[in-house]
Amino acid sequence: MSNETSHVHTSVVSVPHETHDEVHHGHHHETFLTKYVFSQDHKTIAKQFLITGMFWALLGGLFSVIFRLQLGYPDAKFPWMETLLGEWAKGGQLQAEAYYALVTMHGTVLVFFVLTAGLSGTFSNFLIPLQVGARDMASPFLNMLSYWFFFTASIIMLSSLFVQTGPFSGGWTAYPPLSALGEASPGSKVGMDLWLVSMALFVVSSLLGGLNYIATVLNMRTKGMSMTRLPLTIWAFFFTAVLGVLSFPVLFSGFILLIFDRHFGTSFYLSDIYINGQALPNEGGSAILYQHLFWFLGHPEVYIILLPAMGMASEILSVNSRKPIFGYMAMIGSLFAITILAFLVWAHHMFVTGLNPFLGAFFVLLTLLIAVPSAIKVFNWLTTIWRGNIRFTPAMLFALGFVSLFISGGLTGIFLGNSALDIHLHDTYFVIAHFHIVMGVASMFGMFAGIYHWYPKMYGRYLNNTLGYIHFWVTMIGAYLIFWPMHYQGLAGVPRRYYKFDIWESFKHYDGLNKFISIVAIIVFLVQILFIFNFFYSIWKGRKVTTQNPWGANTLEWTTPINPGHGNWAGEIPEVHRWAYDYAKDGKEFIPQTTPVSADESKH
């Protein structure tokens, strides 16, 4: 590293030190509002994102339980459902319109509010300053705004559940014309407007967060922390932020045009449409244009969700195998390759839209190419744990579960990435099985791994291990029992998003399987409630952390006090001398990044 850069780093260390002292002198003036509500401390903001995300995960999970009951028991009557949902479940039976509203809300909430805001918002916020050696984010104020935009978006989305015509019910992708015409269905009325406003605010939140994460990683690393000494978690959060900053504005523009079509008489997405025999005046628009704008975000979105889970799994697997991560530079290279390729594959969601097959062939090639960096990561994870001295903590189990799900979910993507096969498989349960395993459940496992691993740093206490093991095994087995059979349904042609299948002779015989899936889904949901109990109970009653570095890890967050204040380090920010993965080296179990390199040390 040149002298110039080291001067820059020294000044970065010394200036925040003064602000840190000011913060500490002003600690007793902090009110409840400034400390816990409108906090600018990245650690508190991370907890706000996490707890809001957990609320949405519970609600989104509940939606899926309700519509799985409909799919498993289409003719049964549940009196409690009418009590809970009122008009939506007349006589204890879920109405078709309500079913579509629940499916739409389940998708929207889980993809955007839980796995984007809940995952990146929590761990990028919490770990970036701690692992790069910064007092806080580049702009703590923008960071706070990012959370409050998300909170406002959450309130608006929640309120759409209570409007008379119901929440939006045209699918989480919001394709026109269902989303562009208020007359199309009850859910396309005010519920859709609330959905659009909420999503627009969510995009603003993501952009504020993403710009902040990029600025912090590039500008606020401590002395000695070169980019190639960063833990893989930080590389993953960095690329995630880059993906979000480049792709969310495209979705935002798509939503703006949709608002114009809905309320200002434009025809960006509408053409040749008849409602009840009456021709609409809209001419010249293209519903396919919306799909391009949506999926140009929609595919990078898959990696916005996956990359943080990949980064955390890399760190947790290495720490708990007591071995250096295998192929550090290859891991960064594959993250970079995924980031580039993520922008070049969006039309594989559109093979059946009448896309030119010649153009489709390019997207097939690029889609299959993205399997290469993904495979590099998988091989490196497996090689990292190979012959390691593995500690099976709950965090480690969830990280291993993530790798398992990523492999099995990724393999089915090879089927769907083939444009000829996709004609048969598109819009069947095969698609649901694929993306739930590879994106939904896998990323959830990454999130759980992160929570179990960094909880002692967040709250100064441990989560209960026994409940953690129950949580892992039931969720892992349950996830495969729910989604694996769906592949076979999809291969047989069972279409997704249908309210009931008993009227079809060809799909009637799946009723037993549908019941089975629904029962397992309820069990898995109940175990998540057990996790939420464990989380909140442990904040106050969990076993206290007594050592600064409970996992014997090398990264900087474990050099802070057990309960770090605003500013993270009490004195000077530590200087970094080595990469983050010196485990089992020269007879030492681990060598923290702050340990100077000795003259006789072996090279890694």
Summary of the structure (lengths in Angstrom):
residues: 604
radius of gyration: 24.6
end to end distance: 18.4
largest distance: 84.9
contacts: 2162
relative contact order: 0.10
helix: 69%
strand: 2%
